[in-house]
Structures are given as structure tokens and as C-alpha cells.
Amino acid sequence: MEPIQTDIVVVGAGPGGYAAAFYAADLGRKVLLVERDPRLGGVCMNRGCIPSKALLNASHMITAAKESAHRGISFGQTTIDLDRLRAWKDGILEKLGSGITSLAKMRGVEVVHGRAHFEDSSTLRIETAAGQQYVRFQTAIIAAGSRPALPKAFDLGNPRVMTSTEALEIADIPAKLLVVGGGYIGMELGTVYASMGSEVTVVEAAEAILAGADPDLARPVAAYAKKAFKEVRLKAKVLEMKTAGKQIKVTIEFNGQKLEEYYDRVLVSVGRVPNGGDLGLENTLVQRDERGFIKVDERMATTDPKIYAIGDIAGGIMLAHKASKEARIAVENIAGESGAVNRDYLIPAVVFTDPEVAWVGLTETEAKAKGITVQVAKFPWGASGRALTYDRTDGLTKLIIDPETERVLGVGIVGHGAGELIGEGTVAIEMGATVHDLANIVHPHPTLSETVMEGAEVFFGHATHVFSKKKAH
């Protein structure tokens, strides 16, 4: 079989890969997209962002139904049909995957399903169901993503020990679930299982959950977890796991004691590792760091002049929207737009727990660590009429402000819909807005977006719905 000739080959069809392929095609390049999964969309769509948010939405509905009695609304006992729940979730994934496939056809992007392996810096071998297919390319973009980390000590070969991939399948609702890791994946999926009836215990080695979030933003999530979970153990460590019949025996070090406990399932959520080990990168000039991430420069170029890398496999924050942005930077450089660089674009972070947590730009914790002088203005959602109508007054909106220029350097939000609200903060920082700008922008009432405006008014000491000392000028 003759090799396929193409301008650009993209390895991986996740949010970075298909964004790169589509953009390159829009710019008139001949593009081939390689994906080993039967459905396009990558981890984010098939085993990450989308299925987890579908299940979280379902879990929020369960919680809302249970907590509506004080409104005068009561429901019968909650019943969960796991087959129908999975079918609904999978239907979303199939619809999105079909849409990506259709968009590829419209753009003339050729899609090959199989496992990619670099033979050299110009040749890719693809192991397909029909046999080997070779591709000769001018430029390659690696967007192979990452996978859940599973330490050898936890890899028992037992399906009761899950990563996020297996947990999202909801094979059953375990009576007792141990979540190892109190990061965003562990807390999100812990929320899903707790709402469905599992007794959830979280073990986190650090002093707090949700590393990266400011403590005041993580606090409402910890309060919810204290109510919804059996226990959240901080500064705790899992020492050993063993199969014990239909359960997993776990030895945990906590508060100076070794505890031996039995769980029906264990979710290991201790981070992710790059998918770079079997790509044949040793046959190219591409270099990886000590953790396996591909080394790239500000143009997303690797140490091989013909190969670029984007998304999780290139290191940094492992978020879908970061990969999509890097896709455009890489393609623009390939197309000859030398001014396209990764200039530390603002990457908002969202944790879809209950309540949601979101932040962008400089955090208060980072400012303290770096010795950056800032002023912080906070607006509590207990003073928001819209938050009261949601029965969600556990929120907070905070602004991180440069006291000299009054520019907004960071925005943090915890509360109902924080993931939707953080976009306003991202725009404000990206456009160089001052806190005066935010205070002067008319926001619709009653909305949660008003908390951004009133947070800015707090800075000046004249927020309508909270009393604060007036800022001296």
C-alpha cells in the first residue's frame, strides 16, 4: 500500500487535536487526523469532561429533589435506572462524536483510526484494523493527551479498583466507596456517587482538598463534602490495597494510626500521565522531560523542526481549553505566522463540584507566595437575591486587584454556576480592565453576575448590598 501524502498529520483527535486539524484545513492545508478510538473527541469527550458533567448534572438533580421539602415540594423515594442513565450519557457522547466526524468530512480532513508510531521525522506508521498504513508528512502535531495515573501498588488487576475511566461507566452503585485523592476529579466523582447513595470516604495526602484553589474558595466545597460524604481525611495516606473476596482491603495511615478497612470499590484519582511512551518518539528528534512530557517552546514547536506538540502531552495545566488554544498557536506557526506564541494566555480553571469553584489569573495564594502586593475584594453570596432564590448562599466572588493601577489581576468564584460566571473575569483580565470598569458596567438584576460588579464596588467601599468601610483616595 502506497504511503498517504499529506501536509499535516495530527496524532490524537481530542479537543486539541481536532481543533488543530480543523483550523489547518480552514487555512487550506491537506490534513490527516489519526485517532485510535472508534469515536473522535479524545479523553475529554469520551472519558472525561463531557461524561462527568452529564453525571454531575444528574447528581445535582437528585440532590435538588431531596432538598426541596422546605419549599413545599416533595418527591417520592429516588430510584436510579443505571442502564437508562448510561444510555442517556452515552447518547450525548455519540451525538457529539458524530458531529465532530461530520465537521471533519465537511472540511476535507481525512480520518484514520489506529495506533500511530513515528518511523522517523517525516513518516508515521498507523496500525489499523485493516493492517499497517504509512503516512508521509511535512509537519506533525502530536496531541495524544494523557491517561489516569495508577501507581503500581494500587494496580491489583481487580476491576473494583477504578480510575476515572471506569468510574464514569457507573457499573454499579457501591455501598462503600473509597476515593484516593481530593483533587477535582476525586471530588467531582465522589459527589456523583454520594448523590446516588454510596457511602464515600476521601483520602487526601495534602492539608486541604482542591489544590490550586484559594482556601476560601475551597471551603464551601469542603462543607458540602462534610455533609454529603462519610468522611474526608486530610494528611492521610493509603499504604496498601489487597483483594478481599468481593471487596478491597485498604490500609490507611491517618492521625498516627494504621486503619484497615474494606470497600466495595476504590477510585484512584492521583493525577494523570502523558501518552508519549509508545509513539516512537525515539525515532525522531523530539525530547521529553523526566516526567515524560514533550518539551515545547512558546510556538508549541518541539526539538524536532518538523513536529509540534499541544495539550496534555506538552505539559502544563491539563485542561481541554488549553489544548484548543495551543492548537491554534501551533497551526498559525506552521502556516508562517511567526508572531503566534504562547504568551501565558489566561487559562480559567473550573471544578464542577457542589458548589462549583472557578478561578482565573492570579490567585491570592500565588500572590502571597510570590510576594506580590494585592488588594482583595470579596462579595458574599448571602447578600445576593439571586443566590437566595437558588437556595445557594454558600458562594463567594473575589477580585484580586493591583492597588497601584487598580487593574484586575485575578478573579475567583465559588458557588452555583461559577463555571459560567468565570468567563466574565477572564475577559476582564485579558482586556486589561480595572476594578473601576467592573464597578461601572451595568449588570442585569437579579443575576449572579451582579456579584462581580458588587465585588468591585466593595473595593471602593460603596457596594449596595453589603456594608464596608469606604476606600481612602
C-alpha positions in Angstrom: 0.0 0.0 0.0 1.4 3.4 -1.0 2.0 5.9 1.8 -0.5 8.7 2.2 0.9 12.0 1.4 -0.2 15.0 3.5 0.8 18.4 4.5 0.0 18.0 8.2 -0.7 14.9 10.3 -2.3 15.3 13.6 -2.0 12.5 16.2 -4.9 12.4 18.5 -8.5 13.7 18.0 -9.2 15.3 21.3 -10.1 18.9 21.9 -6.6 19.9 20.9 -6.1 17.5 18.0 -9.4 18.0 16.1 -9.2 21.8 16.7 -5.7 21.8 15.1 -6.8 19.6 12.2 -9.9 21.7 11.5 -8.0 25.0 11.7 -5.3 23.8 9.4 -7.9 22.6 6.9 -9.6 26.0 7.2 -6.3 27.6 6.2 -6.1 25.4 3.1 -3.8 22.7 4.2 -4.2 19.0 3.4 -4.7 17.3 6.8 -4.8 13.7 8.1 -6.2 13.1 11.6 -5.2 9.9 13.4 -7.2 8.6 16.4 -7.0 5.2 18.0 -10.5 5.3 19.5 -13.5 4.4 17.3 -15.1 7.8 18.2 -13.5 11.1 17.8 -13.3 13.6 20.7 -10.5 12.2 22.8 -10.4 11.7 26.6 -12.3 14.9 27.2 -15.4 13.9 25.3 -15.4 10.1 25.8 -13.8 9.5 29.2 -13.6 12.9 30.9 -15.1 16.3 30.7 -18.4 15.5 29.0 -19.5 12.3 30.6 -18.5 13.5 34.1 -20.5 16.7 33.6 -23.5 14.7 32.4 -23.4 12.6 35.5 -22.8 15.6 37.7 -25.9 17.2 36.3 -27.9 14.1 37.1 -26.5 14.0 40.6 -27.4 17.7 41.2 -31.0 16.9 40.2 -31.1 14.1 42.7 -29.8 16.4 45.4 -32.2 19.2 44.5 -35.1 16.8 44.7 -34.1 15.6 48.1 -33.7 19.2 49.4 -36.9 20.7 48.1 -39.2 19.8 51.0 -38.7 23.2 52.7 -40.0 24.8 49.6 -43.2 22.9 49.9 -42.2 20.5 47.1 -41.8 16.8 48.0 -40.9 13.8 45.8 -41.1 10.1 46.3 -38.1 7.9 47.0 -35.4 8.4 44.4 -34.9 5.4 42.1 -32.0 5.1 39.7 -32.1 3.0 36.5 -28.4 2.7 35.7 -29.0 1.2 32.3 -31.1 4.3 31.2 -28.6 6.6 32.9 -25.7 5.2 31.0 -27.7 5.2 27.8 -28.5 8.9 28.2 -24.9 9.7 29.0 -23.6 7.6 26.0 -26.2 9.2 23.7 -24.6 12.6 24.4 -21.2 11.3 23.6 -22.4 9.7 20.4 -24.1 12.9 19.3 -21.0 15.0 19.9 -18.7 12.4 18.3 -20.9 12.2 15.2 -20.8 16.0 15.0 -17.0 16.1 15.0 -16.9 13.4 12.4 -19.3 15.4 10.2 -17.2 18.5 10.6 -14.1 16.6 9.6 -15.8 15.5 6.4 -17.1 19.0 5.6 -13.5 20.3 5.9 -12.0 17.5 3.9 -9.9 16.2 6.8 -9.1 12.6 6.3 -9.5 10.5 9.4 -7.7 7.2 10.0 -8.5 5.1 13.1 -5.5 3.3 14.5 -2.4 3.5 16.7 0.3 5.9 15.5 4.0 5.3 15.6 6.7 7.6 14.2 9.2 5.8 11.9 11.2 9.0 11.5 10.6 12.7 11.4 8.7 12.5 8.2 7.0 9.1 8.4 4.2 7.8 10.5 3.1 4.2 10.7 -0.6 3.6 11.7 -1.7 0.2 13.0 -5.3 -0.1 11.7 -7.8 -2.9 11.8 -7.1 -3.5 8.1 -3.3 -3.5 8.6 -0.5 -1.1 8.5 -0.8 2.3 6.8 2.1 4.6 6.3 1.9 8.4 6.1 4.4 10.8 4.7 4.0 14.3 6.1 5.6 17.7 6.0 4.6 18.6 9.6 3.2 16.6 12.5 1.2 17.9 15.5 1.2 15.5 18.5 -2.0 15.8 20.6 -2.0 12.3 22.1 -3.2 13.5 25.5 -2.9 11.8 28.9 -4.3 9.0 30.9 -5.1 8.5 34.6 -2.2 7.6 36.8 -2.4 4.3 38.6 0.5 3.6 40.9 1.8 0.0 40.8 0.9 -0.5 44.4 -2.8 0.1 43.6 -2.9 -1.8 40.3 -4.3 -5.1 41.5 -5.8 -6.2 38.2 -9.1 -6.0 40.0 -12.0 -4.1 38.4 -13.1 -2.9 41.8 -10.1 -0.6 41.8 -11.0 2.1 39.3 -9.6 5.2 37.7 -11.9 7.9 36.4 -12.3 6.0 33.1 -14.0 3.0 34.8 -15.8 5.2 37.4 -17.6 7.1 34.6 -19.2 3.8 33.4 -21.2 3.6 36.6 -21.2 -0.3 36.6 -23.0 -0.2 39.9 -23.5 1.9 43.0 -21.1 0.6 45.6 -22.3 0.7 49.2 -18.8 1.8 50.3 -16.5 3.8 48.0 -13.0 5.0 48.8 -11.7 7.9 46.8 -7.9 8.3 46.8 -7.2 11.9 46.0 -9.1 15.0 46.9 -8.4 16.9 43.7 -11.1 18.0 41.2 -11.6 14.5 39.7 -11.9 12.8 43.0 -14.3 15.4 44.5 -16.4 15.5 41.3 -16.9 11.8 41.0 -17.2 11.4 44.8 -20.1 13.9 44.5 -21.7 11.7 41.8 -21.5 8.5 43.8 -22.6 10.1 47.1 -25.7 11.5 45.5 -26.6 8.1 44.2 -26.3 6.5 47.6 -22.7 5.4 48.1 -21.0 6.0 51.4 -18.0 7.9 50.2 -14.7 8.3 52.1 -12.0 10.6 50.6 -8.3 10.2 51.5 -6.1 13.2 50.6 -2.3 13.4 51.4 -2.3 17.2 51.4 -3.6 19.5 54.1 -6.6 20.5 52.0 -8.7 19.4 49.1 -8.7 21.1 45.7 -5.0 22.1 45.5 -4.7 25.2 43.4 -7.9 26.8 44.7 -7.6 29.5 47.3 -8.7 28.2 50.7 -11.8 30.5 51.0 -13.0 29.2 47.6 -12.5 25.5 48.6 -14.1 26.0 52.0 -17.8 25.7 50.8 -16.9 22.5 48.9 -15.4 21.1 52.0 -18.5 22.0 53.9 -20.7 20.2 51.3 -18.4 17.2 51.4 -18.6 17.0 55.2 -22.4 16.7 54.8 -22.6 14.5 51.7 -19.6 12.2 52.3 -19.0 9.9 55.2 -15.6 11.4 55.8 -12.8 13.5 54.2 -9.4 12.6 55.7 -6.7 15.1 55.1 -3.0 14.4 55.6 -3.8 10.7 55.1 -2.1 8.1 53.0 -3.1 4.8 51.5 -0.3 2.3 52.4 -1.7 -0.9 50.8 -4.5 -2.4 48.9 -5.5 -6.1 48.6 -8.3 -8.1 47.1 -10.5 -9.5 49.8 -13.3 -11.5 48.1 -15.8 -9.1 46.7 -14.2 -6.1 48.5 -10.9 -4.3 48.6 -8.9 -4.3 51.9 -7.2 -1.0 52.3 -4.6 0.0 54.9 -4.7 3.8 55.6 -2.3 5.9 57.7 -4.3 8.6 59.4 -3.8 10.6 62.6 -0.8 8.5 63.5 -2.8 5.2 63.2 -2.9 2.4 60.7 -6.5 1.7 59.8 -7.6 -1.5 58.0 -10.9 -1.0 56.1 -13.0 -2.8 53.5 -14.5 -1.1 50.5 -16.7 -2.3 47.6 -14.9 -0.1 45.2 -11.9 2.2 45.2 -11.4 5.2 42.9 -7.8 6.2 42.4 -7.6 9.9 41.3 -4.0 10.9 41.9 -3.2 12.7 38.7 -2.6 12.0 35.0 0.4 10.9 33.0 1.2 11.7 29.3 0.6 9.2 26.5 4.1 9.5 25.0 5.7 6.1 25.7 4.6 4.2 22.6 4.6 6.9 19.9 8.1 6.0 18.5 9.4 9.4 19.6 12.9 7.9 19.9 12.9 7.7 16.1 12.6 11.5 15.9 14.5 14.5 17.4 11.7 15.1 19.9 12.8 15.3 23.5 10.8 14.6 26.6 11.3 15.7 30.2 11.9 13.5 33.2 8.1 13.0 33.7 7.5 12.1 30.0 6.1 15.3 28.8 7.2 16.5 25.4 9.4 19.6 25.5 8.0 22.6 23.5 8.8 26.2 23.1 6.4 29.2 23.1 5.4 28.3 19.5 4.5 24.8 20.6 7.4 23.5 18.5 9.4 20.5 19.8 13.1 20.0 19.4 12.3 18.3 16.1 11.8 21.1 13.5 9.0 19.1 11.8 7.0 18.2 14.8 4.8 20.2 17.2 3.1 19.1 20.4 0.0 20.5 22.2 -2.3 19.8 25.1 -1.7 17.4 28.0 1.3 15.7 26.3 3.1 19.0 26.2 2.7 19.5 30.0 1.4 22.4 32.0 -2.3 22.6 33.0 -4.2 19.6 31.7 -7.4 21.3 30.5 -9.2 20.9 27.2 -9.5 24.6 26.5 -5.7 25.0 27.0 -5.2 22.3 24.3 -7.6 24.0 21.9 -5.8 27.3 22.3 -2.4 25.7 21.8 -3.8 24.0 18.7 -4.3 27.4 17.1 -0.8 28.6 18.2 0.8 25.6 16.6 -1.2 25.8 13.3 -0.5 29.5 12.9 3.2 28.9 13.3 3.1 26.1 10.8 1.3 28.5 8.4 4.1 31.0 8.8 2.5 33.4 11.2 5.7 33.8 13.3 4.0 36.2 15.8 1.9 33.4 17.2 3.3 32.5 20.6 2.0 31.1 23.8 2.3 34.2 25.9 0.9 32.8 29.1 -2.7 33.0 27.9 -5.2 33.1 30.7 -6.5 29.6 31.4 -9.5 29.6 33.6 -9.9 26.6 35.9 -13.3 25.2 36.9 -14.1 22.4 39.4 -17.6 21.1 38.9 -18.2 20.1 42.5 -21.2 21.2 44.6 -20.8 24.2 44.7 -18.6 24.8 41.7 -15.3 26.5 42.0 -13.6 28.6 39.3 -10.7 31.0 39.1 -8.6 32.8 36.5 -5.4 34.9 36.6 -3.5 35.5 39.8 -4.8 33.8 42.9 -4.5 35.2 46.4 -2.3 32.2 47.4 0.0 32.8 44.4 0.3 36.5 45.2 1.4 35.7 48.8 3.9 33.1 47.6 5.4 35.4 45.1 5.4 38.5 47.3 3.1 40.4 45.0 1.2 43.2 46.8 -2.5 43.0 46.0 -5.9 44.0 47.5 -8.7 41.6 47.7 -12.3 42.5 47.4 -15.0 39.9 48.3 -18.7 39.8 47.8 -20.5 37.1 49.8 -23.5 35.5 48.1 -25.6 35.7 51.2 -26.2 39.3 50.1 -27.3 38.2 46.6 -31.0 38.0 45.9 -30.5 35.6 43.0 -28.4 33.3 45.2 -31.2 33.2 47.7 -33.7 32.2 45.1 -31.4 29.3 44.3 -31.1 28.4 48.0 -27.4 28.7 47.3 -26.0 31.4 49.5 -22.7 29.4 50.1 -21.0 31.3 47.3 -18.3 34.0 47.2 -16.9 36.2 44.4 -13.5 37.7 45.0 -11.3 40.1 42.9 -7.5 40.2 43.1 -6.5 43.8 42.4 -3.3 45.7 41.8 -3.5 48.6 44.4 -1.4 50.9 42.3 -3.1 50.6 38.9 -6.4 49.2 40.2 -6.2 46.6 37.4 -7.9 43.3 38.0 -5.3 40.6 38.2 -7.4 37.6 39.2 -11.0 36.5 39.8 -12.1 33.6 42.0 -15.7 32.4 42.3 -17.3 29.6 44.3 -21.0 28.9 44.1 -23.8 27.8 41.8 -22.8 28.3 38.2 -19.3 29.5 39.0 -18.0 27.8 35.8 -20.3 30.0 33.7 -19.5 33.2 35.5 -15.7 32.9 35.3 -15.8 33.9 31.7 -16.5 37.5 32.7 -13.4 37.5 34.8 -11.3 36.1 32.0 -12.5 38.8 29.6 -11.9 41.5 32.2 -8.3 40.4 32.9 -7.5 39.7 29.2 -8.7 43.2 28.2 -6.9 44.9 31.0 -10.0 46.1 32.8 -9.7 48.0 36.1 -11.9 47.4 39.1 -13.5 50.8 38.2 -14.5 49.3 34.9 -16.2 46.3 36.5 -18.0 48.6 39.0 -19.3 50.8 36.3 -20.6 48.0 34.0 -24.4 47.6 34.4 -25.2 44.0 35.2 -28.8 42.6 34.9 -30.8 42.1 38.0 -31.4 39.6 39.6 -28.4 37.6 38.4 -25.3 36.0 40.0 -23.2 38.1 37.6 -24.0 41.1 39.8 -21.7 39.6 42.4 -18.8 40.6 40.1 -20.0 44.2 39.9 -20.7 44.4 43.6 -17.3 42.8 44.4 -15.8 45.7 42.5 -17.9 48.1 44.5 -16.7 46.5 47.7 -13.2 47.7 46.7 -14.4 51.3 46.7 -16.4 50.9 49.8 -19.9 51.5 48.4 -21.4 48.1 47.5 -25.2 48.5 47.7 -25.9 45.1 49.4 -23.0 44.9 51.8 -21.6 47.5 54.2 -17.8 48.1 54.1 -15.5 50.9 55.0 -15.0 53.3 52.2 -11.7 53.1 50.4 -9.5 56.1 51.1 -8.3 58.1 48.0 
